[in-house]
């Protein structure tokens, strides 16, 4: 049995299947971790959801910001942007089934045996593992409830941007959602900055990437895998931090890490011509 971790798929079904074929992935024996953002921007979000949901219990995924946005669009809370290319999914006859499957997926994965944690954007250095688990359960509980549209309507916004245990209600849920699915930079005290989306070399001081601020999880020996930040191109993270989004939907690669031996596999995007015409955007 092997454990495979794959970065943001963004509707790139052909590349996903080709990447899994490279290692003869077997859903009966292997485990597949996905960093979220299964949908949007790429050509085949519908096929990706059908394929991943059909793999069953071998999948351990987390929700990303684009996944949550899809849920909001389907609930009539946000707009369907043409650039997201999700109209076929919204109009599919099995859309209800797929959306209900998606909203019941977690925002955090933890494997104590592997000492491995996954969240789409990462883990804020203000949280220890117990706090991260608690906040994840709160978000997951409301997403899987009948009142989830109320949460989706309130999740947009950058504030509050500083964790405090006394946060309550929708403000608490919004902070947690931003930390799990949108975070890139923090101030030295761990407070989130939700404005800067530049590459680390160009970020204004005193901002730092969240993974460059030591937090309780790293100090406890956990590894953290995340996606979301395509412009990193999988580079520049400290030991034990794995950036897996390498911009497949923008003409980059789809990247996979086999956990047991830390071997990387990549599948070039079918949109290489797009990469040649313009660089991967600074923020995705």
N, C-alpha and C positions, 0 to 999 in steps of 0.2 A: 504493500500500500504506500502511496505517495501523496503528499499534500502540495497542491499547486495554488499559487496566488497570482491573480491576474488583475492588471490595472483597468482603468475606466474603458468600457467597451463602446459606449456611445453609438449603439446601433450598427456596429461593424460586425455583422454576423459571419461573413465569409472569413474574415481574419480570425475571429474567435474559433471557428471550427478548424481552420488550418493550423492554428496554434496548438489546439488540443490534439490534433492528429500527429503533430511532431513527436509527442511523447506517448502516443497510443493510450490516451486517457481512457480509463475504464470506470464508469460510474458505479460499478458494483464493488470496486476495491479502492479507488482513489477518492480524494476529497478536493473540492474546488472552492477556494475562497475568492470572492469578487469584491473589489473596492467600491462598488456602487457606480452611479451614473451609467446604468445599463442603456439608457435611452437618450435620444435627442442628438441633433447635429449630424450624426451618421445616417446612412441610407435605409436601415432596416430595423428600426426600433421594435416593430411588431414581431418580426422573426426572432429577435434576441429574447424578448420576453417569453415567447412560446417555447423557445429552445431551453432557456435556463429553468423556467418553471417545470418543464418536462423532465429535467434531470433528477428531480426528487430530493431525497435526503442527503445526497452527496454534496449539495451546494451549501456553503456558508457565506452569505453575502451581507453587505450593509447597504443602506439607502444613501444616495447622494443628493445633492441639491437639485439636480435635473430630474431625478426620480420624484422628489417631492413636488417639484413644479408641475410635472405631468399630472400628479394626483390633483393638484389645485386646478389645473385646466379642465380636467375631466369633471370636477365638481362644480364647474362654472364660476370659479373664484378668480381665475387669472385668464390671460389671453393666450390663444394658440398662435405662437410666432412662426411665420413661414420658415425661418432659418432653423427651427428645431426639427422640422421634417417629421412630425408625429401624427399628421392627419390620418394616414392609413391605420394607425393604431387606434385612434379615437373613433374611427368609423367601422372598425372590425366587429364582426358578429360575436366574437368572444371577448370584447373589450371589458365588459363587466367582470368576467371571471379573472382576467389578467390584472385589472386594477385592484380588485379585492385581494388577489394573491400578493401584489406588490406592497400594498399598504400594511400587510401583516409581516413584512420582513423587518429585521432588526436594524438599529443604527450603530450597534456595537457588537463585535465578536471577541470572545476571550477564550483561549485554550490554556488551561493551567498546566497541562502536561508539556505543551510546547513553549510555555511562557511567552505567548504571542497574543497581541491585541491588534484588532483592526477597526478603524473608523474611516469614513470617506475622506475627511479633511485632516484628521489626526486627533490627538488628545491634548487639551489645554494643560499647560504646566500648573495650573491652579488646582487640578483635580488629582486625587489619589484614585486607586482602582475602585474602591468601594463607592466613592462619589460618582465616578464615571458610570458604574453599573446602575446606581440608583437613578441618575439622570436619564440614562438610556431607557430604563424600564418605564419611566414616566412618559417619555415621548412615545415609546412603542405602545403603551397602554391606550393613550388617547387616539393614536392612529388606527388602532384596531377596533375602536369603539364606534358606536353609531353617531357620535357627536364629532367625528373627525373633521368635518368641514369647518367647524368653528375654529379649530386649531389651525387648519390650513389658511384660513382667512386672516389669522393673527400672526402667522409665522414670519411674514415679511417685515423687515426693519432691522436696523443695526444696534438697537438699544434694548435692554441693558447690555453693556459690553464688559462688565466686571462681575465675576462670580462672588456670590455671598450666600451662605446657607439659608438666610432668611428670605431670599427671593421666593415668590409664590406665584401661582396662577399662570396666566399666559406669558407674563414677563419671564418667568423661570423657564418655561418651555421654549420660548424664543431664544434665550441665551444658550440653552442646551443644543437646540437645533443648529444655531450658528456655529457653535464650537465643534459639533460633530460633522457638519456638512459644508461649511463655508470658510472656516478659519484659514488664514495664511500667516499673518503676522501678529505679534504681541509686543506690548511694552515690557520693559525688564521685570515689572512686577507680575506679569502674566495677563494683564488686562488686554482684551482683544482689540486689535485695530481692524476695522472692517472696510477701510478705505483703500489702502495700498494694495495693488495687485501686480506690482512690478517684480522683476527678478531680484533676488537678494542683493546682487552687486549694486543695484540702483535704488534700493530702499532707503528712505531718509532715516537718519538717526533720531531717536534711540531705538527704532523698531528692529526687531529680530524675527527671523522665522521661528515659529512656535517650537520647532525641534531643537533650536539652538539655546533654548532656555531650559536648564535641567529641571525636570519634574519628578514627582514621586514614583511614577511608573518606571522611568529609566533608572532611577536610583535603586529600585527594587529588582532590577534585572530583567524586566520585560522588554521584549522587542515590540516595535510598533510598525505596522504596515498601513499605508494610506495611498490615496489617489489624488484626484482633484486638481493638482498643481502641475499642469502639463508643461509649463515653461521651465520647470526644473530639469526636465528630460531625464529624470531618474538619478540625478547627480547632486552632490554637495551635501548629503545628509551625514550625520555622525554615525558611528558604529551602532548597530542595533535598530536603526531607523531606515525603513525601506520605502522609497518613493516609487510607485509603480505606474503612474499615469505618464505615458510617453507620447501622447497626442496622436493616437491612431486616426481619429476622425479628422484631424488636420493634415494628414499626410505623413505623420510620423510612424512609429511602430506600435503594435500591441505587445506588451511585455508580460512575461510570466516568470515567476520564481518558484523553483522546486525547493521546498523548505528543507528537506532532509539533508541535502548536500549543497544548498545555496547556489545552485546552477540556474543561470538565466537563459530563457529562450525568447526570441523575438519573431514577430511576423510583420513584414512590411505592409503598410497600408496600401490598399488598392487605389488610393488617391495620391500617389507620389507626385503626380503632376501639380496638384494643389500646393504641395509643400515647395515645389520649385518656383511657383509663381509668387508665393508669399510665405514668410516665416510663420512658425507656430505662434498664435496669439500669446501676448504676455499673460493673459489670464483667461481661464476657461471656466 
